[in-house]
């Protein structure tokens, strides 16, 4: 018998057909801080074509002289991309402690994926203050609407202009944006996870 169905995003279904549906959004467990004095950029997640990692690497070549791109994660594209782009730093899969050390030395989180629900990688990046450079899709449009951050077009036609603007930002401006991103994460994403689970798991004594 199925008593409850847990969803990580309220947009997964357009309408909740049953009281058995509960929303418990993912919560970050990273404990690190981005660096406003850095220009470096980080992607972490699966290295698959569906995530646009191959496009990210290809587009990055125009900016490689300005900053380093760090890629954390594993997947079917890992070996090929590492061989093709020796100027990009590939780490493979890292645990959270190792990832924290990388985050401490970068300023931006980037992703060219244009198919995302509620991205845990984005939420974790924002919790550390990393400035997100991501695609303009429905689940990520809050970054523009609430935080006035520029978003990449789905076809990446503005990739160069958006990335160049961020890489040329002064440290103080980056620091202000990082704090804004981190504060948003605290008020909108963090802190309710454990309480939400406790509430859902309370025995009701009857099925829905």
C-alpha positions as CSV (number, residue, x, y, z in Angstrom):
1,X,0.0,0.0,0.0
2,X,1.2,3.5,-0.8
3,X,0.3,6.0,1.9
4,X,2.4,9.0,0.8
5,X,4.2,10.2,-2.3
6,X,7.1,12.6,-1.8
7,X,7.8,15.1,-4.5
8,X,11.0,17.3,-4.6
9,X,9.3,20.0,-6.7
10,X,5.7,21.2,-6.8
11,X,5.9,21.7,-10.6
12,X,6.4,18.0,-11.3
13,X,2.6,17.6,-11.6
14,X,0.4,20.4,-12.7
15,X,-2.2,19.4,-10.1
16,X,-2.0,17.3,-7.0
17,X,-4.7,14.7,-7.5
18,X,-4.4,13.3,-4.0
19,X,-3.7,14.3,-0.5
20,X,-1.0,11.6,-0.6
21,X,1.3,14.0,-2.5
22,X,3.7,16.0,-0.3
23,X,6.4,18.4,-1.3
24,X,9.8,18.2,0.4
25,X,12.4,20.1,-1.5
26,X,16.0,18.9,-1.4
27,X,18.3,20.7,1.0
28,X,22.0,21.3,0.6
29,X,24.6,19.8,2.9
30,X,27.6,21.7,1.6
31,X,29.5,23.8,4.1
32,X,31.7,26.1,2.1
33,X,32.0,29.7,0.9
34,X,32.6,31.0,-2.5
35,X,35.5,33.4,-3.1
36,X,34.8,37.0,-4.4
37,X,38.4,37.5,-5.3
38,X,38.3,34.6,-7.7
39,X,37.2,34.6,-11.4
40,X,37.1,30.8,-11.6
41,X,33.9,29.0,-12.6
42,X,32.6,25.6,-11.4
43,X,30.3,23.0,-12.8
44,X,29.4,20.0,-10.7
45,X,27.0,17.2,-11.6
46,X,26.7,14.4,-14.2
47,X,28.9,14.6,-17.3
48,X,26.3,13.7,-19.8
49,X,25.1,15.2,-23.1
50,X,21.7,15.9,-21.6
51,X,23.4,18.2,-19.1
52,X,25.1,20.3,-21.9
53,X,28.6,19.7,-20.5
54,X,30.0,19.2,-23.9
55,X,28.6,22.6,-25.0
56,X,29.9,24.2,-21.9
57,X,33.4,23.0,-22.6
58,X,33.2,24.1,-26.3
59,X,31.9,27.5,-25.4
60,X,34.4,28.0,-22.6
61,X,37.4,28.1,-24.9
62,X,36.9,31.8,-25.7
63,X,37.2,32.6,-22.0
64,X,39.9,30.2,-20.8
65,X,42.5,33.0,-20.8
66,X,40.5,34.9,-18.2
67,X,39.7,32.2,-15.7
68,X,39.7,28.5,-15.0
69,X,36.8,26.2,-15.5
70,X,36.6,23.4,-12.8
71,X,34.4,20.4,-13.6
72,X,33.4,18.0,-10.8
73,X,31.5,14.8,-11.5
74,X,31.6,11.6,-13.6
75,X,29.7,10.3,-16.5
76,X,29.9,9.0,-20.0
77,X,31.6,12.1,-21.4
78,X,34.3,12.4,-18.7
79,X,37.2,10.6,-20.5
80,X,36.5,12.2,-23.9
81,X,36.1,15.7,-22.6
82,X,39.2,15.5,-20.4
83,X,41.3,14.4,-23.4
84,X,39.8,17.0,-25.7
85,X,40.1,20.0,-23.3
86,X,43.4,19.9,-21.4
87,X,43.0,23.5,-20.2
88,X,39.9,22.6,-18.2
89,X,40.3,21.1,-14.8
90,X,38.5,17.8,-14.4
91,X,38.3,16.2,-10.9
92,X,36.0,13.3,-11.4
93,X,33.6,12.4,-8.6
94,X,34.4,14.1,-5.3
95,X,32.8,13.7,-1.8
96,X,31.4,16.8,-0.1
97,X,34.6,17.5,1.8
98,X,36.6,17.5,-1.3
99,X,34.1,19.6,-3.2
100,X,34.0,22.2,-0.4
101,X,37.8,22.8,-1.0
102,X,37.1,23.5,-4.7
103,X,34.2,25.8,-4.0
104,X,36.3,27.9,-1.6
105,X,38.4,29.0,-4.5
106,X,35.8,29.8,-7.2
107,X,33.2,32.5,-7.7
108,X,30.6,31.1,-10.1
109,X,28.5,28.0,-10.7
110,X,27.7,27.4,-14.4
111,X,25.4,25.0,-16.2
112,X,24.3,24.8,-19.8
113,X,21.6,22.3,-19.0
114,X,18.2,23.4,-20.4
115,X,16.1,20.6,-18.9
116,X,16.0,20.9,-15.2
117,X,13.3,20.6,-12.5
118,X,14.5,21.8,-9.1
119,X,18.2,21.4,-9.6
120,X,20.0,20.2,-6.4
121,X,23.3,21.3,-7.8
122,X,22.0,24.8,-8.3
123,X,20.5,24.9,-4.8
124,X,23.8,23.6,-3.3
125,X,25.8,26.2,-5.3
126,X,23.6,29.0,-4.1
127,X,23.9,27.9,-0.5
128,X,27.6,28.5,-0.7
129,X,27.2,31.9,-2.3
130,X,28.4,30.8,-5.8
131,X,26.9,33.2,-8.4
132,X,24.8,31.1,-10.8
133,X,25.2,31.3,-14.6
134,X,22.4,29.0,-15.8
135,X,19.8,28.7,-18.6
136,X,16.6,30.7,-18.8
137,X,14.1,27.9,-18.2
138,X,11.0,27.9,-16.0
139,X,12.5,26.3,-13.0
140,X,15.4,28.8,-12.9
141,X,13.7,32.0,-13.9
142,X,13.4,33.0,-10.3
143,X,17.1,34.0,-10.5
144,X,16.1,36.8,-12.9
145,X,12.7,37.6,-11.4
146,X,13.8,37.7,-7.7
147,X,17.5,38.4,-7.9
148,X,17.9,40.3,-11.2
149,X,20.6,37.9,-12.4
150,X,21.2,37.4,-16.2
151,X,20.3,34.0,-17.6
152,X,21.7,32.2,-20.6
153,X,19.5,31.7,-23.6
154,X,18.5,28.1,-24.2
155,X,20.5,28.2,-27.5
156,X,23.4,29.8,-25.6
157,X,23.5,32.6,-28.1
158,X,24.4,35.1,-25.3
159,X,26.9,32.8,-23.6
160,X,29.9,35.0,-24.4
161,X,28.3,38.3,-23.3
162,X,27.0,36.9,-20.0
163,X,30.2,35.1,-19.0
164,X,32.4,38.1,-20.1
165,X,30.3,40.4,-18.0
166,X,30.6,38.3,-14.9
167,X,34.4,37.6,-15.3
168,X,35.0,41.4,-15.6
169,X,33.0,42.2,-12.4
170,X,35.0,43.8,-9.6
171,X,35.5,41.9,-6.4
172,X,33.2,44.1,-4.3
173,X,30.3,43.8,-6.8
174,X,30.8,40.0,-6.8
175,X,30.8,40.0,-3.0
176,X,27.5,41.8,-2.8
177,X,25.9,39.4,-5.3
178,X,27.2,36.4,-3.5
179,X,25.7,37.6,-0.2
180,X,22.4,38.2,-2.0
181,X,22.4,34.7,-3.5
182,X,23.3,33.1,-0.1
183,X,20.6,35.1,1.7
184,X,18.0,34.0,-0.9
185,X,19.1,30.4,-0.4
186,X,18.6,30.7,3.4
187,X,15.1,32.2,3.2
188,X,13.8,30.1,0.3
189,X,15.6,26.7,0.3
190,X,17.2,25.9,3.6
191,X,16.1,25.1,7.2
192,X,12.8,23.4,6.7
193,X,13.9,20.0,5.4
194,X,14.1,18.0,8.7
195,X,10.8,19.5,10.0
196,X,9.0,18.8,6.7
197,X,10.1,15.1,6.9
198,X,9.0,14.8,10.6
199,X,5.6,16.2,9.7
200,X,5.1,13.9,6.8
201,X,6.2,10.8,8.7
202,X,3.9,11.4,11.6
203,X,1.6,8.3,11.9
204,X,-2.0,9.1,10.9
205,X,-3.5,5.7,11.7
206,X,-5.3,5.6,8.4
207,X,-4.4,5.5,4.7
208,X,-5.3,8.3,2.3
